[in-house]
Amino acid sequence: MSDNQTEFSGLKVMIIDDSKTIRRTAEKLLT
């Protein structure tokens, strides 16, 4: 159960990190 929780947290962080990277890339393309 705790393993599942850790995996979920890691996935959440990955998604948040990904959206930040995508936004940064989009800003670069727009300028």
N, CA, C and O atoms as a Maestro MAE file, in Angstrom:
{
 s_m_m2io_version
 :::
 2.0.0
}

f_m_ct {
 s_m_title
 :::
 protein
 m_atom[124] {
  # First column is atom index #
  i_m_mmod_type
  r_m_x_coord
  r_m_y_coord
  r_m_z_coord
  i_m_residue_number
  s_m_chain_name
  s_m_pdb_residue_name
  s_m_pdb_atom_name
  i_m_atomic_number
  :::
  1 25 0.834 -1.205 0.000 1 A "MET " " N  " 7
  2 3 0.000 0.000 0.000 1 A "MET " " CA " 6
  3 2 0.875 1.265 0.000 1 A "MET " " C  " 6
  4 15 0.608 2.214 -0.737 1 A "MET " " O  " 8
  5 25 1.916 1.261 0.833 2 A "SER " " N  " 7
  6 3 2.785 2.437 0.895 2 A "SER " " CA " 6
  7 2 3.587 2.574 -0.408 2 A "SER " " C  " 6
  8 15 3.895 3.683 -0.844 2 A "SER " " O  " 8
  9 25 3.915 1.436 -1.015 3 A "ASP " " N  " 7
  10 3 4.634 1.484 -2.296 3 A "ASP " " CA " 6
  11 2 3.779 2.177 -3.347 3 A "ASP " " C  " 6
  12 15 4.270 2.985 -4.135 3 A "ASP " " O  " 8
  13 25 2.493 1.846 -3.346 4 A "ASN " " N  " 7
  14 3 1.566 2.443 -4.294 4 A "ASN " " CA " 6
  15 2 1.492 3.953 -4.078 4 A "ASN " " C  " 6
  16 15 1.472 4.727 -5.035 4 A "ASN " " O  " 8
  17 25 1.452 4.355 -2.823 5 A "GLN " " N  " 7
  18 3 1.365 5.779 -2.479 5 A "GLN " " CA " 6
  19 2 2.594 6.518 -3.007 5 A "GLN " " C  " 6
  20 15 2.478 7.590 -3.602 5 A "GLN " " O  " 8
  21 25 3.767 5.937 -2.784 6 A "THR " " N  " 7
  22 3 5.002 6.571 -3.239 6 A "THR " " CA " 6
  23 2 5.012 6.690 -4.762 6 A "THR " " C  " 6
  24 15 5.426 7.709 -5.315 6 A "THR " " O  " 8
  25 25 4.555 5.646 -5.419 7 A "GLU " " N  " 7
  26 3 4.528 5.653 -6.879 7 A "GLU " " CA " 6
  27 2 3.610 6.757 -7.382 7 A "GLU " " C  " 6
  28 15 3.936 7.460 -8.339 7 A "GLU " " O  " 8
  29 25 2.463 6.905 -6.735 8 A "PHE " " N  " 7
  30 3 1.492 7.924 -7.130 8 A "PHE " " CA " 6
  31 2 2.081 9.322 -6.949 8 A "PHE " " C  " 6
  32 15 1.925 10.188 -7.810 8 A "PHE " " O  " 8
  33 25 2.758 9.528 -5.821 9 A "SER " " N  " 7
  34 3 3.370 10.833 -5.546 9 A "SER " " CA " 6
  35 2 4.415 11.149 -6.614 9 A "SER " " C  " 6
  36 15 4.486 12.278 -7.099 9 A "SER " " O  " 8
  37 25 5.217 10.165 -6.978 10 A "GLY " " N  " 7
  38 3 6.229 10.365 -7.998 10 A "GLY " " CA " 6
  39 2 5.605 10.726 -9.331 10 A "GLY " " C  " 6
  40 15 6.117 11.572 -10.065 10 A "GLY " " O  " 8
  41 25 4.491 10.073 -9.635 11 A "LEU " " N  " 7
  42 3 3.798 10.340 -10.888 11 A "LEU " " CA " 6
  43 2 3.254 11.762 -10.892 11 A "LEU " " C  " 6
  44 15 3.342 12.471 -11.895 11 A "LEU " " O  " 8
  45 25 2.691 12.167 -9.760 12 A "LYS " " N  " 7
  46 3 2.150 13.521 -9.627 12 A "LYS " " CA " 6
  47 2 3.247 14.548 -9.880 12 A "LYS " " C  " 6
  48 15 3.056 15.503 -10.633 12 A "LYS " " O  " 8
  49 25 4.394 14.344 -9.244 13 A "VAL " " N  " 7
  50 3 5.517 15.272 -9.403 13 A "VAL " " CA " 6
  51 2 5.961 15.313 -10.855 13 A "VAL " " C  " 6
  52 15 6.270 16.378 -11.389 13 A "VAL " " O  " 8
  53 25 5.993 14.143 -11.496 14 A "MET " " N  " 7
  54 3 6.405 14.070 -12.890 14 A "MET " " CA " 6
  55 2 5.471 14.883 -13.775 14 A "MET " " C  " 6
  56 15 5.919 15.614 -14.658 14 A "MET " " O  " 8
  57 25 4.165 14.753 -13.532 15 A "ILE " " N  " 7
  58 3 3.176 15.476 -14.340 15 A "ILE " " CA " 6
  59 2 3.330 16.981 -14.133 15 A "ILE " " C  " 6
  60 15 3.304 17.749 -15.095 15 A "ILE " " O  " 8
  61 25 3.490 17.399 -12.877 16 A "ILE " " N  " 7
  62 3 3.652 18.826 -12.581 16 A "ILE " " CA " 6
  63 2 4.922 19.343 -13.245 16 A "ILE " " C  " 6
  64 15 4.915 20.413 -13.854 16 A "ILE " " O  " 8
  65 25 6.013 18.586 -13.130 17 A "ASP " " N  " 7
  66 3 7.288 18.967 -13.722 17 A "ASP " " CA " 6
  67 2 7.144 19.076 -15.236 17 A "ASP " " C  " 6
  68 15 7.684 19.994 -15.854 17 A "ASP " " O  " 8
  69 25 6.414 18.136 -15.825 18 A "ASP " " N  " 7
  70 3 6.222 18.098 -17.267 18 A "ASP " " CA " 6
  71 2 5.487 19.343 -17.745 18 A "ASP " " C  " 6
  72 15 5.876 19.948 -18.745 18 A "ASP " " O  " 8
  73 25 4.427 19.730 -17.039 19 A "SER " " N  " 7
  74 3 3.646 20.890 -17.454 19 A "SER " " CA " 6
  75 2 4.489 22.156 -17.360 19 A "SER " " C  " 6
  76 15 4.349 23.061 -18.184 19 A "SER " " O  " 8
  77 25 5.358 22.221 -16.364 20 A "LYS " " N  " 7
  78 3 6.247 23.386 -16.234 20 A "LYS " " CA " 6
  79 2 7.177 23.456 -17.430 20 A "LYS " " C  " 6
  80 15 7.388 24.527 -17.999 20 A "LYS " " O  " 8
  81 25 7.738 22.305 -17.813 21 A "THR " " N  " 7
  82 3 8.659 22.258 -18.948 21 A "THR " " CA " 6
  83 2 7.939 22.643 -20.233 21 A "THR " " C  " 6
  84 15 8.472 23.382 -21.061 21 A "THR " " O  " 8
  85 25 6.718 22.129 -20.389 22 A "ILE " " N  " 7
  86 3 5.940 22.432 -21.595 22 A "ILE " " CA " 6
  87 2 5.656 23.928 -21.670 22 A "ILE " " C  " 6
  88 15 5.760 24.532 -22.738 22 A "ILE " " O  " 8
  89 25 5.298 24.523 -20.533 23 A "ARG " " N  " 7
  90 3 4.992 25.956 -20.516 23 A "ARG " " CA " 6
  91 2 6.227 26.760 -20.888 23 A "ARG " " C  " 6
  92 15 6.143 27.734 -21.635 23 A "ARG " " O  " 8
  93 25 7.382 26.345 -20.358 24 A "ARG " " N  " 7
  94 3 8.631 27.057 -20.649 24 A "ARG " " CA " 6
  95 2 8.950 26.966 -22.134 24 A "ARG " " C  " 6
  96 15 9.371 27.943 -22.753 24 A "ARG " " O  " 8
  97 25 8.743 25.768 -22.702 25 A "THR " " N  " 7
  98 3 9.008 25.572 -24.125 25 A "THR " " CA " 6
  99 2 8.062 26.427 -24.959 25 A "THR " " C  " 6
  100 15 8.468 27.028 -25.954 25 A "THR " " O  " 8
  101 25 6.796 26.476 -24.546 26 A "ALA " " N  " 7
  102 3 5.804 27.271 -25.281 26 A "ALA " " CA " 6
  103 2 6.189 28.745 -25.248 26 A "ALA " " C  " 6
  104 15 6.080 29.441 -26.257 26 A "ALA " " O  " 8
  105 25 6.638 29.218 -24.095 27 A "GLU " " N  " 7
  106 3 7.046 30.621 -23.987 27 A "GLU " " CA " 6
  107 2 8.211 30.914 -24.919 27 A "GLU " " C  " 6
  108 15 8.261 31.974 -25.543 27 A "GLU " " O  " 8
  109 25 9.146 29.977 -25.015 28 A "LYS " " N  " 7
  110 3 10.301 30.161 -25.907 28 A "LYS " " CA " 6
  111 2 9.838 30.254 -27.356 28 A "LYS " " C  " 6
  112 15 10.332 31.075 -28.129 28 A "LYS " " O  " 8
  113 25 8.875 29.392 -27.713 29 A "LEU " " N  " 7
  114 3 8.398 29.375 -29.094 29 A "LEU " " CA " 6
  115 2 7.621 30.647 -29.429 29 A "LEU " " C  " 6
  116 15 7.642 31.111 -30.569 29 A "LEU " " O  " 8
  117 25 6.939 31.207 -28.435 30 A "LEU " " N  " 7
  118 3 6.108 32.387 -28.682 30 A "LEU " " CA " 6
  119 2 6.939 33.661 -28.790 30 A "LEU " " C  " 6
  120 15 6.512 34.623 -29.429 30 A "LEU " " O  " 8
  121 25 8.122 33.680 -28.174 31 A "THR " " N  " 7
  122 3 8.912 34.915 -28.224 31 A "THR " " CA " 6
  123 2 9.730 35.002 -29.488 31 A "THR " " C  " 6
  124 15 10.452 35.979 -29.689 31 A "THR " " O  " 8
  :::
 }
 m_bond[123] {
  # First column is bond index #
  i_m_from
  i_m_to
  i_m_order
  :::
  1 1 2 1
  2 2 3 1
  3 3 4 2
  4 3 5 1
  5 5 6 1
  6 6 7 1
  7 7 8 2
  8 7 9 1
  9 9 10 1
  10 10 11 1
  11 11 12 2
  12 11 13 1
  13 13 14 1
  14 14 15 1
  15 15 16 2
  16 15 17 1
  17 17 18 1
  18 18 19 1
  19 19 20 2
  20 19 21 1
  21 21 22 1
  22 22 23 1
  23 23 24 2
  24 23 25 1
  25 25 26 1
  26 26 27 1
  27 27 28 2
  28 27 29 1
  29 29 30 1
  30 30 31 1
  31 31 32 2
  32 31 33 1
  33 33 34 1
  34 34 35 1
  35 35 36 2
  36 35 37 1
  37 37 38 1
  38 38 39 1
  39 39 40 2
  40 39 41 1
  41 41 42 1
  42 42 43 1
  43 43 44 2
  44 43 45 1
  45 45 46 1
  46 46 47 1
  47 47 48 2
  48 47 49 1
  49 49 50 1
  50 50 51 1
  51 51 52 2
  52 51 53 1
  53 53 54 1
  54 54 55 1
  55 55 56 2
  56 55 57 1
  57 57 58 1
  58 58 59 1
  59 59 60 2
  60 59 61 1
  61 61 62 1
  62 62 63 1
  63 63 64 2
  64 63 65 1
  65 65 66 1
  66 66 67 1
  67 67 68 2
  68 67 69 1
  69 69 70 1
  70 70 71 1
  71 71 72 2
  72 71 73 1
  73 73 74 1
  74 74 75 1
  75 75 76 2
  76 75 77 1
  77 77 78 1
  78 78 79 1
  79 79 80 2
  80 79 81 1
  81 81 82 1
  82 82 83 1
  83 83 84 2
  84 83 85 1
  85 85 86 1
  86 86 87 1
  87 87 88 2
  88 87 89 1
  89 89 90 1
  90 90 91 1
  91 91 92 2
  92 91 93 1
  93 93 94 1
  94 94 95 1
  95 95 96 2
  96 95 97 1
  97 97 98 1
  98 98 99 1
  99 99 100 2
  100 99 101 1
  101 101 102 1
  102 102 103 1
  103 103 104 2
  104 103 105 1
  105 105 106 1
  106 106 107 1
  107 107 108 2
  108 107 109 1
  109 109 110 1
  110 110 111 1
  111 111 112 2
  112 111 113 1
  113 113 114 1
  114 114 115 1
  115 115 116 2
  116 115 117 1
  117 117 118 1
  118 118 119 1
  119 119 120 2
  120 119 121 1
  121 121 122 1
  122 122 123 1
  123 123 124 2
  :::
 }
}
